[in-house]
Amino acid sequence: MQLTPDEIERYRRHILLPEIGGEGQQRLRSARVLVIGAGGLGAPVLLYLAAAGVGTIGIIDDDMVSLSNLQRQVIHDTGTIGEAKTASARSALARLNPGIRVLSYEERFSLSWAATHLPLFDLLVDGSDNFDTRYAAADAALQAEVPLVTGAVGRFDGSVTVLKPYEAGADGQLNPTYRDLFPQKPPQGLIPSCAETGIIGALTGVIGTLISMEAIKLLTGIGEPLVGRLLLYDSLAARFETIRYKRRAADAAAE
């Protein structure tokens, strides 16, 4: 289906890019992306994917908007305090781009939920703030053979990576899994939450925007996604670093 005149005008700056063009924009329009969390990371991800013209965006979150969220969760505002984050985010995306479809799920992401819903999507984005959900997202994406873009933030630092462990890399070996990067969940309470230690609001915008870029690369087939690479950002030093990681030998032998 060809882009409409309004779509051509809205996405003109994308279409001018030879790497994307009209074909890439059509891929974005036909794409279905599920985003876990409409919080600090999910907020910029949702806004930029909607602005980019991703045709169907799913949001899963069981939390409500509170005043303390507004320092970093820029998809919400003072008028939506007390609303479900899914509803608040859905309204914001409708104002930004009424040409897309937004599906909202006011519940917590789990493996059982994902078994039914995740196969309906082309890409999973994990913007959650806890390891239980991150491991569940990684396991669900592997089972459904859906690419996963996942990010995390601390007080002043963050990270992003892309997981496609069901595919082989250029070396013919299977790509690494989330457990190749983080073999075990840290003990409960070892890593305090942002509610306990604080977080600089703009950091979630930096990492969330990087996540959005990786998602757009995957959906349009451009560039080199962060598969087997962990991008680290130190905001106080204004420094980016990239760490490469591989499938562990035990994992590869078990396949």
Sequence and secondary structure as in RCSB ss.txt:
>XXXX:A:sequence
MQLTPDEIERYRRHILLPEIGGEGQQRLRSARVLVIGAGGLGAPVLLYLAAAGVGTIGIIDDDMVSLSNLQRQVI
HDTGTIGEAKTASARSALARLNPGIRVLSYEERFSLSWAATHLPLFDLLVDGSDNFDTRYAAADAALQAEVPLVT
GAVGRFDGSVTVLKPYEAGADGQLNPTYRDLFPQKPPQGLIPSCAETGIIGALTGVIGTLISMEAIKLLTGIGEP
LVGRLLLYDSLAARFETIRYKRRAADAAAE
>XXXX:A:secstr
    HHHHHHTHHHHTSTTTHHHHHHHHHH EEEEE SSTTHHHHHHHHHHHT SEEEEE   B  GGGGGT TT
  GGGTTSBHHHHHHHHHHHH TTSEEEEE S   HHHHHHHGGG SEEEE  SSHHHHHHHHHHHHHHT  EEE
EEE SSEEEEEEE TTSB TTSSB   HHHHS S   TTSS  HHHH   HHHHHHHHHHHHHHHHHHHHT S  
 BTEEEEEETTTTEEEEEE    HHHHHH 
